[in-house]
Amino acid sequence: MNSIVVFLGMPSAWGIILILAVILLMFGGKKIPELMRGLGSGIKEFKDATKDDENKDQSKK
């Protein structure tokens, strides 16, 4: 039971390093910048959409 709590908790520094190493091995060094650009543009689009939504709500009032 105790190991389940440790497993589900926040990863330690070694856990984060291990996760990053696995990601690097899976995708390779050339794909990671492309993934980050895609993630950044997705976040930007999400923020723009929420701002547009807020502007529409404020104009209705």
PyMOL Python script that loads the backbone (N, CA, C, O; Angstrom):
from pymol import cmd

cmd.read_pdbstr("""\
ATOM      1  N   MET A   1       0.829  -1.196   0.000  1.00  0.00           N
ATOM      2  CA  MET A   1       0.000   0.000   0.000  1.00  0.00           C
ATOM      3  C   MET A   1       0.866   1.249   0.000  1.00  0.00           C
ATOM      4  O   MET A   1       0.567   2.225  -0.688  1.00  0.00           O
ATOM      5  N   ASN A   2       1.937   1.209   0.775  1.00  0.00           N
ATOM      6  CA  ASN A   2       2.816   2.364   0.856  1.00  0.00           C
ATOM      7  C   ASN A   2       3.472   2.669  -0.484  1.00  0.00           C
ATOM      8  O   ASN A   2       3.660   3.838  -0.820  1.00  0.00           O
ATOM      9  N   SER A   3       3.821   1.652  -1.253  1.00  0.00           N
ATOM     10  CA  SER A   3       4.464   1.856  -2.549  1.00  0.00           C
ATOM     11  C   SER A   3       3.494   2.493  -3.543  1.00  0.00           C
ATOM     12  O   SER A   3       3.921   3.232  -4.430  1.00  0.00           O
ATOM     13  N   ILE A   4       2.214   2.221  -3.409  1.00  0.00           N
ATOM     14  CA  ILE A   4       1.224   2.839  -4.289  1.00  0.00           C
ATOM     15  C   ILE A   4       1.167   4.336  -4.044  1.00  0.00           C
ATOM     16  O   ILE A   4       1.084   5.108  -4.999  1.00  0.00           O
ATOM     17  N   VAL A   5       1.209   4.760  -2.806  1.00  0.00           N
ATOM     18  CA  VAL A   5       1.177   6.182  -2.482  1.00  0.00           C
ATOM     19  C   VAL A   5       2.421   6.868  -3.023  1.00  0.00           C
ATOM     20  O   VAL A   5       2.336   7.970  -3.565  1.00  0.00           O
ATOM     21  N   VAL A   6       3.576   6.225  -2.880  1.00  0.00           N
ATOM     22  CA  VAL A   6       4.813   6.800  -3.394  1.00  0.00           C
ATOM     23  C   VAL A   6       4.762   6.885  -4.913  1.00  0.00           C
ATOM     24  O   VAL A   6       5.206   7.873  -5.498  1.00  0.00           O
ATOM     25  N   PHE A   7       4.226   5.858  -5.548  1.00  0.00           N
ATOM     26  CA  PHE A   7       4.136   5.843  -7.004  1.00  0.00           C
ATOM     27  C   PHE A   7       3.211   6.946  -7.523  1.00  0.00           C
ATOM     28  O   PHE A   7       3.512   7.568  -8.542  1.00  0.00           O
ATOM     29  N   LEU A   8       2.119   7.191  -6.855  1.00  0.00           N
ATOM     30  CA  LEU A   8       1.150   8.190  -7.310  1.00  0.00           C
ATOM     31  C   LEU A   8       1.498   9.604  -6.884  1.00  0.00           C
ATOM     32  O   LEU A   8       0.893  10.553  -7.383  1.00  0.00           O
ATOM     33  N   GLY A   9       2.447   9.776  -5.983  1.00  0.00           N
ATOM     34  CA  GLY A   9       2.824  11.095  -5.503  1.00  0.00           C
ATOM     35  C   GLY A   9       3.658  11.843  -6.530  1.00  0.00           C
ATOM     36  O   GLY A   9       3.848  11.377  -7.654  1.00  0.00           O
ATOM     37  N   MET A  10       4.153  13.011  -6.130  1.00  0.00           N
ATOM     38  CA  MET A  10       5.010  13.813  -6.990  1.00  0.00           C
ATOM     39  C   MET A  10       6.326  13.084  -7.230  1.00  0.00           C
ATOM     40  O   MET A  10       6.910  12.532  -6.297  1.00  0.00           O
ATOM     41  N   PRO A  11       6.796  13.079  -8.475  1.00  0.00           N
ATOM     42  CA  PRO A  11       8.069  12.413  -8.744  1.00  0.00           C
ATOM     43  C   PRO A  11       9.237  13.222  -8.166  1.00  0.00           C
ATOM     44  O   PRO A  11       9.204  14.452  -8.123  1.00  0.00           O
ATOM     45  N   SER A  12      10.248  12.506  -7.732  1.00  0.00           N
ATOM     46  CA  SER A  12      11.429  13.168  -7.203  1.00  0.00           C
ATOM     47  C   SER A  12      12.267  13.693  -8.365  1.00  0.00           C
ATOM     48  O   SER A  12      11.896  13.545  -9.530  1.00  0.00           O
ATOM     49  N   ALA A  13      13.393  14.302  -8.037  1.00  0.00           N
ATOM     50  CA  ALA A  13      14.279  14.827  -9.077  1.00  0.00           C
ATOM     51  C   ALA A  13      14.759  13.702  -9.982  1.00  0.00           C
ATOM     52  O   ALA A  13      14.837  13.874 -11.198  1.00  0.00           O
ATOM     53  N   TRP A  14      15.085  12.533  -9.387  1.00  0.00           N
ATOM     54  CA  TRP A  14      15.521  11.398 -10.201  1.00  0.00           C
ATOM     55  C   TRP A  14      14.391  10.895 -11.081  1.00  0.00           C
ATOM     56  O   TRP A  14      14.631  10.453 -12.205  1.00  0.00           O
ATOM     57  N   GLY A  15      13.186  10.956 -10.593  1.00  0.00           N
ATOM     58  CA  GLY A  15      12.040  10.526 -11.394  1.00  0.00           C
ATOM     59  C   GLY A  15      11.838  11.424 -12.595  1.00  0.00           C
ATOM     60  O   GLY A  15      11.557  10.948 -13.694  1.00  0.00           O
ATOM     61  N   ILE A  16      11.981  12.725 -12.388  1.00  0.00           N
ATOM     62  CA  ILE A  16      11.828  13.679 -13.491  1.00  0.00           C
ATOM     63  C   ILE A  16      12.927  13.466 -14.523  1.00  0.00           C
ATOM     64  O   ILE A  16      12.667  13.490 -15.726  1.00  0.00           O
ATOM     65  N   ILE A  17      14.166  13.257 -14.048  1.00  0.00           N
ATOM     66  CA  ILE A  17      15.281  13.012 -14.964  1.00  0.00           C
ATOM     67  C   ILE A  17      15.035  11.747 -15.772  1.00  0.00           C
ATOM     68  O   ILE A  17      15.307  11.710 -16.972  1.00  0.00           O
ATOM     69  N   LEU A  18      14.520  10.712 -15.118  1.00  0.00           N
ATOM     70  CA  LEU A  18      14.230   9.463 -15.809  1.00  0.00           C
ATOM     71  C   LEU A  18      13.139   9.661 -16.867  1.00  0.00           C
ATOM     72  O   LEU A  18      13.253   9.146 -17.979  1.00  0.00           O
ATOM     73  N   ILE A  19      12.104  10.393 -16.530  1.00  0.00           N
ATOM     74  CA  ILE A  19      11.021  10.668 -17.479  1.00  0.00           C
ATOM     75  C   ILE A  19      11.550  11.436 -18.684  1.00  0.00           C
ATOM     76  O   ILE A  19      11.215  11.109 -19.822  1.00  0.00           O
ATOM     77  N   LEU A  20      12.380  12.461 -18.443  1.00  0.00           N
ATOM     78  CA  LEU A  20      12.949  13.247 -19.536  1.00  0.00           C
ATOM     79  C   LEU A  20      13.862  12.397 -20.415  1.00  0.00           C
ATOM     80  O   LEU A  20      13.871  12.552 -21.637  1.00  0.00           O
ATOM     81  N   ALA A  21      14.631  11.499 -19.796  1.00  0.00           N
ATOM     82  CA  ALA A  21      15.507  10.619 -20.570  1.00  0.00           C
ATOM     83  C   ALA A  21      14.696   9.686 -21.460  1.00  0.00           C
ATOM     84  O   ALA A  21      15.064   9.454 -22.611  1.00  0.00           O
ATOM     85  N   VAL A  22      13.604   9.153 -20.944  1.00  0.00           N
ATOM     86  CA  VAL A  22      12.756   8.270 -21.743  1.00  0.00           C
ATOM     87  C   VAL A  22      12.136   9.034 -22.904  1.00  0.00           C
ATOM     88  O   VAL A  22      12.065   8.517 -24.019  1.00  0.00           O
ATOM     89  N   ILE A  23      11.692  10.245 -22.656  1.00  0.00           N
ATOM     90  CA  ILE A  23      11.120  11.071 -23.727  1.00  0.00           C
ATOM     91  C   ILE A  23      12.164  11.358 -24.793  1.00  0.00           C
ATOM     92  O   ILE A  23      11.875  11.293 -25.988  1.00  0.00           O
ATOM     93  N   LEU A  24      13.387  11.677 -24.358  1.00  0.00           N
ATOM     94  CA  LEU A  24      14.470  11.937 -25.310  1.00  0.00           C
ATOM     95  C   LEU A  24      14.766  10.707 -26.149  1.00  0.00           C
ATOM     96  O   LEU A  24      14.988  10.819 -27.355  1.00  0.00           O
ATOM     97  N   LEU A  25      14.773   9.547 -25.532  1.00  0.00           N
ATOM     98  CA  LEU A  25      15.024   8.312 -26.281  1.00  0.00           C
ATOM     99  C   LEU A  25      13.888   7.981 -27.240  1.00  0.00           C
ATOM    100  O   LEU A  25      14.126   7.462 -28.331  1.00  0.00           O
ATOM    101  N   MET A  26      12.653   8.277 -26.838  1.00  0.00           N
ATOM    102  CA  MET A  26      11.503   7.950 -27.681  1.00  0.00           C
ATOM    103  C   MET A  26      11.428   8.843 -28.915  1.00  0.00           C
ATOM    104  O   MET A  26      11.193   8.359 -30.022  1.00  0.00           O
ATOM    105  N   PHE A  27      11.626  10.133 -28.727  1.00  0.00           N
ATOM    106  CA  PHE A  27      11.402  11.079 -29.815  1.00  0.00           C
ATOM    107  C   PHE A  27      12.686  11.542 -30.493  1.00  0.00           C
ATOM    108  O   PHE A  27      12.647  11.967 -31.647  1.00  0.00           O
ATOM    109  N   GLY A  28      13.805  11.471 -29.815  1.00  0.00           N
ATOM    110  CA  GLY A  28      15.061  11.932 -30.396  1.00  0.00           C
ATOM    111  C   GLY A  28      15.223  13.429 -30.238  1.00  0.00           C
ATOM    112  O   GLY A  28      14.258  14.149 -29.981  1.00  0.00           O
ATOM    113  N   GLY A  29      16.433  13.882 -30.392  1.00  0.00           N
ATOM    114  CA  GLY A  29      16.752  15.298 -30.184  1.00  0.00           C
ATOM    115  C   GLY A  29      16.154  16.226 -31.219  1.00  0.00           C
ATOM    116  O   GLY A  29      15.916  17.398 -30.926  1.00  0.00           O
ATOM    117  N   LYS A  30      15.906  15.734 -32.423  1.00  0.00           N
ATOM    118  CA  LYS A  30      15.401  16.611 -33.486  1.00  0.00           C
ATOM    119  C   LYS A  30      13.900  16.843 -33.377  1.00  0.00           C
ATOM    120  O   LYS A  30      13.407  17.890 -33.796  1.00  0.00           O
ATOM    121  N   LYS A  31      13.177  15.895 -32.829  1.00  0.00           N
ATOM    122  CA  LYS A  31      11.714  16.007 -32.755  1.00  0.00           C
ATOM    123  C   LYS A  31      11.247  16.850 -31.573  1.00  0.00           C
ATOM    124  O   LYS A  31      10.169  17.442 -31.628  1.00  0.00           O
ATOM    125  N   ILE A  32      12.032  16.913 -30.515  1.00  0.00           N
ATOM    126  CA  ILE A  32      11.587  17.612 -29.304  1.00  0.00           C
ATOM    127  C   ILE A  32      11.323  19.099 -29.555  1.00  0.00           C
ATOM    128  O   ILE A  32      10.292  19.599 -29.106  1.00  0.00           O
ATOM    129  N   PRO A  33      12.219  19.845 -30.264  1.00  0.00           N
ATOM    130  CA  PRO A  33      11.879  21.248 -30.546  1.00  0.00           C
ATOM    131  C   PRO A  33      10.585  21.412 -31.343  1.00  0.00           C
ATOM    132  O   PRO A  33       9.823  22.351 -31.115  1.00  0.00           O
ATOM    133  N   GLU A  34      10.344  20.494 -32.279  1.00  0.00           N
ATOM    134  CA  GLU A  34       9.096  20.549 -33.044  1.00  0.00           C
ATOM    135  C   GLU A  34       7.891  20.322 -32.136  1.00  0.00           C
ATOM    136  O   GLU A  34       6.872  20.999 -32.272  1.00  0.00           O
ATOM    137  N   LEU A  35       8.008  19.377 -31.215  1.00  0.00           N
ATOM    138  CA  LEU A  35       6.920  19.116 -30.267  1.00  0.00           C
ATOM    139  C   LEU A  35       6.661  20.327 -29.384  1.00  0.00           C
ATOM    140  O   LEU A  35       5.509  20.671 -29.121  1.00  0.00           O
ATOM    141  N   MET A  36       7.733  20.977 -28.924  1.00  0.00           N
ATOM    142  CA  MET A  36       7.576  22.148 -28.059  1.00  0.00           C
ATOM    143  C   MET A  36       6.951  23.309 -28.825  1.00  0.00           C
ATOM    144  O   MET A  36       6.121  24.036 -28.278  1.00  0.00           O
ATOM    145  N   ARG A  37       7.343  23.489 -30.090  1.00  0.00           N
ATOM    146  CA  ARG A  37       6.717  24.551 -30.891  1.00  0.00           C
ATOM    147  C   ARG A  37       5.231  24.293 -31.059  1.00  0.00           C
ATOM    148  O   ARG A  37       4.414  25.206 -30.945  1.00  0.00           O
ATOM    149  N   GLY A  38       4.890  23.052 -31.327  1.00  0.00           N
ATOM    150  CA  GLY A  38       3.480  22.695 -31.474  1.00  0.00           C
ATOM    151  C   GLY A  38       2.712  22.916 -30.181  1.00  0.00           C
ATOM    152  O   GLY A  38       1.586  23.414 -30.196  1.00  0.00           O
ATOM    153  N   LEU A  39       3.322  22.545 -29.067  1.00  0.00           N
ATOM    154  CA  LEU A  39       2.691  22.752 -27.762  1.00  0.00           C
ATOM    155  C   LEU A  39       2.509  24.243 -27.489  1.00  0.00           C
ATOM    156  O   LEU A  39       1.459  24.667 -27.006  1.00  0.00           O
ATOM    157  N   GLY A  40       3.531  25.030 -27.798  1.00  0.00           N
ATOM    158  CA  GLY A  40       3.447  26.482 -27.586  1.00  0.00           C
ATOM    159  C   GLY A  40       2.367  27.126 -28.434  1.00  0.00           C
ATOM    160  O   GLY A  40       1.624  27.983 -27.956  1.00  0.00           O
ATOM    161  N   SER A  41       2.277  26.718 -29.692  1.00  0.00           N
ATOM    162  CA  SER A  41       1.242  27.302 -30.551  1.00  0.00           C
ATOM    163  C   SER A  41      -0.149  26.858 -30.102  1.00  0.00           C
ATOM    164  O   SER A  41      -1.108  27.622 -30.209  1.00  0.00           O
ATOM    165  N   GLY A  42      -0.260  25.641 -29.606  1.00  0.00           N
ATOM    166  CA  GLY A  42      -1.552  25.179 -29.085  1.00  0.00           C
ATOM    167  C   GLY A  42      -1.987  25.968 -27.867  1.00  0.00           C
ATOM    168  O   GLY A  42      -3.157  26.324 -27.733  1.00  0.00           O
ATOM    169  N   ILE A  43      -1.036  26.243 -26.972  1.00  0.00           N
ATOM    170  CA  ILE A  43      -1.346  27.039 -25.782  1.00  0.00           C
ATOM    171  C   ILE A  43      -1.735  28.456 -26.186  1.00  0.00           C
ATOM    172  O   ILE A  43      -2.664  29.033 -25.621  1.00  0.00           O
ATOM    173  N   LYS A  44      -1.020  29.018 -27.168  1.00  0.00           N
ATOM    174  CA  LYS A  44      -1.333  30.374 -27.630  1.00  0.00           C
ATOM    175  C   LYS A  44      -2.741  30.433 -28.223  1.00  0.00           C
ATOM    176  O   LYS A  44      -3.496  31.364 -27.943  1.00  0.00           O
ATOM    177  N   GLU A  45      -3.089  29.447 -29.035  1.00  0.00           N
ATOM    178  CA  GLU A  45      -4.436  29.407 -29.610  1.00  0.00           C
ATOM    179  C   GLU A  45      -5.498  29.273 -28.526  1.00  0.00           C
ATOM    180  O   GLU A  45      -6.558  29.892 -28.613  1.00  0.00           O
ATOM    181  N   PHE A  46      -5.217  28.468 -27.506  1.00  0.00           N
ATOM    182  CA  PHE A  46      -6.157  28.300 -26.407  1.00  0.00           C
ATOM    183  C   PHE A  46      -6.358  29.622 -25.670  1.00  0.00           C
ATOM    184  O   PHE A  46      -7.491  29.989 -25.357  1.00  0.00           O
ATOM    185  N   LYS A  47      -5.269  30.338 -25.392  1.00  0.00           N
ATOM    186  CA  LYS A  47      -5.382  31.635 -24.711  1.00  0.00           C
ATOM    187  C   LYS A  47      -6.161  32.631 -25.556  1.00  0.00           C
ATOM    188  O   LYS A  47      -7.009  33.361 -25.044  1.00  0.00           O
ATOM    189  N   ASP A  48      -5.866  32.658 -26.861  1.00  0.00           N
ATOM    190  CA  ASP A  48      -6.601  33.571 -27.746  1.00  0.00           C
ATOM    191  C   ASP A  48      -8.091  33.242 -27.765  1.00  0.00           C
ATOM    192  O   ASP A  48      -8.930  34.142 -27.761  1.00  0.00           O
ATOM    193  N   ALA A  49      -8.413  31.956 -27.785  1.00  0.00           N
ATOM    194  CA  ALA A  49      -9.822  31.551 -27.803  1.00  0.00           C
ATOM    195  C   ALA A  49     -10.521  31.945 -26.505  1.00  0.00           C
ATOM    196  O   ALA A  49     -11.674  32.375 -26.531  1.00  0.00           O
ATOM    197  N   THR A  50      -9.835  31.801 -25.369  1.00  0.00           N
ATOM    198  CA  THR A  50     -10.461  32.177 -24.106  1.00  0.00           C
ATOM    199  C   THR A  50     -10.626  33.690 -24.011  1.00  0.00           C
ATOM    200  O   THR A  50     -11.606  34.173 -23.445  1.00  0.00           O
ATOM    201  N   LYS A  51      -9.674  34.440 -24.563  1.00  0.00           N
ATOM    202  CA  LYS A  51      -9.805  35.910 -24.571  1.00  0.00           C
ATOM    203  C   LYS A  51     -10.973  36.333 -25.443  1.00  0.00           C
ATOM    204  O   LYS A  51     -11.742  37.219 -25.071  1.00  0.00           O
ATOM    205  N   ASP A  52     -11.111  35.694 -26.619  1.00  0.00           N
ATOM    206  CA  ASP A  52     -12.234  35.997 -27.500  1.00  0.00           C
ATOM    207  C   ASP A  52     -13.554  35.685 -26.809  1.00  0.00           C
ATOM    208  O   ASP A  52     -14.519  36.439 -26.932  1.00  0.00           O
ATOM    209  N   ASP A  53     -13.594  34.580 -26.089  1.00  0.00           N
ATOM    210  CA  ASP A  53     -14.794  34.180 -25.361  1.00  0.00           C
ATOM    211  C   ASP A  53     -15.134  35.208 -24.288  1.00  0.00           C
ATOM    212  O   ASP A  53     -16.301  35.561 -24.115  1.00  0.00           O
ATOM    213  N   GLU A  54     -14.118  35.691 -23.565  1.00  0.00           N
ATOM    214  CA  GLU A  54     -14.346  36.690 -22.518  1.00  0.00           C
ATOM    215  C   GLU A  54     -14.836  38.002 -23.127  1.00  0.00           C
ATOM    216  O   GLU A  54     -15.705  38.665 -22.561  1.00  0.00           O
ATOM    217  N   ASN A  55     -14.278  38.376 -24.282  1.00  0.00           N
ATOM    218  CA  ASN A  55     -14.701  39.613 -24.938  1.00  0.00           C
ATOM    219  C   ASN A  55     -16.148  39.521 -25.401  1.00  0.00           C
ATOM    220  O   ASN A  55     -16.888  40.501 -25.323  1.00  0.00           O
ATOM    221  N   LYS A  56     -16.557  38.347 -25.884  1.00  0.00           N
ATOM    222  CA  LYS A  56     -17.947  38.173 -26.305  1.00  0.00           C
ATOM    223  C   LYS A  56     -18.891  38.258 -25.115  1.00  0.00           C
ATOM    224  O   LYS A  56     -19.970  38.843 -25.214  1.00  0.00           O
ATOM    225  N   ASP A  57     -18.485  37.674 -23.989  1.00  0.00           N
ATOM    226  CA  ASP A  57     -19.312  37.705 -22.777  1.00  0.00           C
ATOM    227  C   ASP A  57     -19.454  39.132 -22.258  1.00  0.00           C
ATOM    228  O   ASP A  57     -20.529  39.523 -21.805  1.00  0.00           O
ATOM    229  N   GLN A  58     -18.382  39.907 -22.321  1.00  0.00           N
ATOM    230  CA  GLN A  58     -18.429  41.278 -21.820  1.00  0.00           C
ATOM    231  C   GLN A  58     -19.246  42.184 -22.730  1.00  0.00           C
ATOM    232  O   GLN A  58     -19.894  43.116 -22.252  1.00  0.00           O
ATOM    233  N   SER A  59     -19.224  41.924 -24.037  1.00  0.00           N
ATOM    234  CA  SER A  59     -19.998  42.754 -24.958  1.00  0.00           C
ATOM    235  C   SER A  59     -21.484  42.478 -24.830  1.00  0.00           C
ATOM    236  O   SER A  59     -22.289  43.350 -25.156  1.00  0.00           O
ATOM    237  N   LYS A  60     -21.884  41.288 -24.362  1.00  0.00           N
ATOM    238  CA  LYS A  60     -23.286  40.965 -24.186  1.00  0.00           C
ATOM    239  C   LYS A  60     -23.884  41.667 -22.980  1.00  0.00           C
ATOM    240  O   LYS A  60     -25.092  41.899 -22.931  1.00  0.00           O
ATOM    241  N   LYS A  61     -23.055  42.002 -22.016  1.00  0.00           N
ATOM    242  CA  LYS A  61     -23.584  42.615 -20.785  1.00  0.00           C
ATOM    243  C   LYS A  61     -23.915  44.055 -20.964  1.00  0.00           C
ATOM    244  O   LYS A  61     -24.368  44.706 -20.023  1.00  0.00           O
TER     245      LYS A  61
END
""", "prot")
cmd.dss("prot")
cmd.show_as("cartoon", "prot")
cmd.util.cbc("prot")
cmd.orient("prot")
